[in-house]
Amino acid sequence: MSSTLYALAAIALWATLASLGTALAHVPPFLLTGLALIVGSLPSWPLVLRDRRAWQVPARTLALGVYGLFGFHFLLFIALRHAPAVEANLVNYLWPLFMVVLAPWLLPGVTLRPMHLAAALLGFAGAAIAILSARGTPTGDGAAVAYWGFAPALGSAFIWASYSLWTKRVPAFPTSAIGLFGLVSGALALICHALLEPTVSLSMQDIVLIGLCGLGPLGAAFFVWDMALKRGDARQIGILSYITPLASTALLLMVTGRPLSWTIALAAVLIISAAVMGTRAR
């Protein structure tokens, strides 16, 4: 299987994350994150039973994996329940632009050129349009939009961008180690749930959706994405990743029944255009 097909498989799975998160918005975020990440770690368990080295990584690498998987998804689920889902999803997908802007600070030998700055400004313009278009839009409980809800969406974008860059500064690790990242992150989330959140009862539909979330965008997607990066050109695969917000937003619009307004369409075009500009800058 080529690196392109692996990348497209990850993109297709990630496109479902916002819709699943919206459908599970009533589930406490620590509980949702914990259960889904543990389910997502299951594919690597048989590998560990055969060879313990499949999960042997330095503590620094494990800490980075927990930072990326736990931090990113928890903040994204928070954003999806406190801000309009479509706009929050678009803001979250500023992570490709953050990767461009943060690269000179986090990776040695990388510089920030005028094209990078132009791309970053274009992307933030798209995010601003997405946020402003939510003015007056009611949330799920009928209250006015809480603009602070966009902050965790921005935070999740920052975490995923920095995590992606920092993986280039730690020793190479096997793809199976991603299962360890998910298991530890999931256990941490469940501890936080027990300490900070009320106990809830999950319906059979909730259990099925959490299972789908864990096996798909919070599980298999990370494994196939890692395989894609290990087998192909990271620059070409990165450009493919900009399909994700388009597919995710289109699916989210269908699930929520919202029409495609011109402001949402414009914000999507600006963010995607900016991301492509950033990858083409040298």
N, C-alpha and C positions, 0 to 999 in steps of 0.2 A: 504494500500500500504506500503510495507516494506521500511526501510531506504535505503537499497541497490538499490531498484528500483528508489527511489527519486534521489539518487546520480547519477545513470546511466542516468536518464532523464536530469539532469543538465549537465553532461559530454557531452551528445549528442548535446545539444544546444550550449555549449561553443565551440565545435569543428567547428561550422560554423562561428565563429566570425571573424577569420582572413580572410577567403574568402570573407565575406560580406564587411569587411573593405577595402579589396583590390579593390573590384568592385565599391566601393564608394570613391575611393582615390581622385577623382576630387572635392568632396564636402568639403568645408572648415571644418577643424576638430572641431572647437567649435560648428558650426552649426550641424554637424553630431552627435556629442556627446549629445548636448542639445535635439535635436528632438528625438533621439533614447531613451534616458533615460526617457523623459517625457512619451513617448509611453509605455515604460516598467513599469511605475508606475500605469498605468490604471487598472490592475487587482485588486489593493487594494482600489480603489476609492469607490466601493459599500460598502465595509466594514466600511469605515470612515463615510459614510452617515447613516449607521445603528448605529454606536457606535463611538463617537469621540475619545474614549480611544485607538482605534486601532493605532493612530498615536502619542500618548502621550509618548514621550521619553525625557530624560534630554538633555539639550543643548550639553553636552559633547558627548553623544551618537550620536546625530544628526551630530555634527561636524566630528566625526569619520566616519560616513556613507558617508558624502560628500567627505571627503578625499579619501576614498577607491573607491567609484564608479566614481566620477568625475576624480580624478587624474589618476587612472589606465587606464580608457578607452581613455582619451585624449592623454596620452603619447603613448599608443599602436597605435592609429590611426596616430600619427605623425611619429612613427617608420615605419609603413607600407608604407608610401609614400616617405620616404627618404632613405630606405635601402631595399635590396631584400627581398621580402615578406617572403619567406620560412625561410631564416636565421634569420630575425627579429622575426619571430614567435617562433623559437626555443630558442632564447635568452630570450624572454619574459617568456618562460616556465621554467626559472630558479627559479620561485617563490617558488616551494616546497623546494628547497635547501636553499633559503633565510630564509624560515620559520625555518629550522633546525638550521642554524647558528645564527639567531637573537633570538631564543627562550630563551637562557640563559640571554640575555640582557633585554628582554621585559617581561618575565614571572618569577615571584619569584619561587624559589625552583627547577629550571631546570638547569642542568649542560651540558656542551659541552664535549663529550668524544672523544677519538681518532677516533672512527668509524665515528663520525659526521664530523670531519675534513677531513677524507679520502673521504667521500661522497661529501663534498663541493668542494674539489679539482678536483674530477672526473667530477662533473657537470660543473665547470668552464672550464675544458679541452674541454668538448663537445661544450661549447659556443665558445671557441676560434677557434675550427675547423670550426664551422659554419660561423664565421665571416671571417676567412681567405679564406674559399672556395668561398666567394663572390668577391674576388679580380679579377678585370677585367670584372665583370659582369655589363652590362649596366643597368641603371635604366629606368623608363618609358619614360623619355624625351631624352634618348640617351646619357646622361652625365655619367661620371664615377661614381662609387659607392661613396657615401658620407659616410665615416666611422662614422661620428658623428651621423648618423641616428640610430646606434645601441645603443647610449646612452639613448634615451627615451625608447627603449625596455627594457633595464636594469632597468631604473627608474620605469617603470610600474610593473616589477617583484617585485621590492623592496616595492612599495606601496601596492600591493595586499598581500604580505607576512606580512608586518607590520600591515595592517588593519585586517587581519585574526587573528593575535595573539592578538592585542589590543581588539578585541571583547570579549575576555575572561576576560578582566579587567574592563569592564563596566557592569552596572546592566543589568540583563536579559531583553530582549525586545521582543515583539511579532513579528512574521514573517511579519505581515502586515505593520510594520514600515519601512520595506525595500522600500515600495512604496513611503514613505515620503523622504527617502534618494534619491531615483531616481528623484522625482519631484523637490526637492531643487537643486540637482546637475544639472539637466537639465536646470532649470531656470538660474542658474549661468552661465552655458555654453552659453546660448542664449544671455545673457547680454554681455559676452565677445565677442561673434560674432558681436553684434551690434557696439561695441566700437573698435574692432581690425581687423575685417575681411571685405573684400568687399562683397557687396550684390550679390547674385547669383540667377539664376532661376533654379528650380529643374524640371526635366522631370518626366513624370508619372512613368517611370522605377525607377528613384531615390526615389520617394515617396514610391513605393511598397517595394523596398529594405530596406529603412530606417524603414518602418513599420515592416518588418520581423526581422530586427536587434533589434528593440525595444521590440517586443513581444517575441522574442526568447532569444538570448544570453545576451541581456541587460535588460531583464525583467523576464520572467518565470523562467529562469535558477537560478536567485538569490533566488526566493521564494522556489523552490523545493530543492535547496541546503541547505537552512536554515532548511527546514523541515527534511531533511536527518540528519543533525547534531543534531537536537533536539530529534530525535527518535532512533539514532543508536550510535555505537561506533565510535568516531571521528577518531581513529587510522585506523580502517578498511576502513572507508569512504575516509580517506586521501590517502590510498594506491590506491583505485579505481581511484582517480583523476589523476593518472599518465597515464591513458588511454587517457586523453584529448590531450596532445601534439602529441601523435602518430596519433590519429584520425584527429586532426586539420591539421597536416602537410600533411597527405595523401590526405585529401580533397583539401588542398591548391595546392598541386602538380597537381592534376587533373584539377582544375579550371584554373591555370596559364599555363597548358600545358608543364610544365618543367619535364624532366626525373628525376628519382630517382638516383642521383649520389652517388657514394660510400662515399663521404665525408659527404653528408647530412645524409645518413643512419647511418654512424658511429657516427656523432654528436647526432643523436636521441637516439641511443643505449646507449651512454655514459650518456646523461642527464637522461634518464629513469632509468638506472641502479643506478646512483648516488642517485636519489630520493628514490628509494626502499631501498637502503642501509641506508639512513638517517632515514627512518621511523622504520627500524628494530633495529637500535642502541638503547641501553638502558643505 
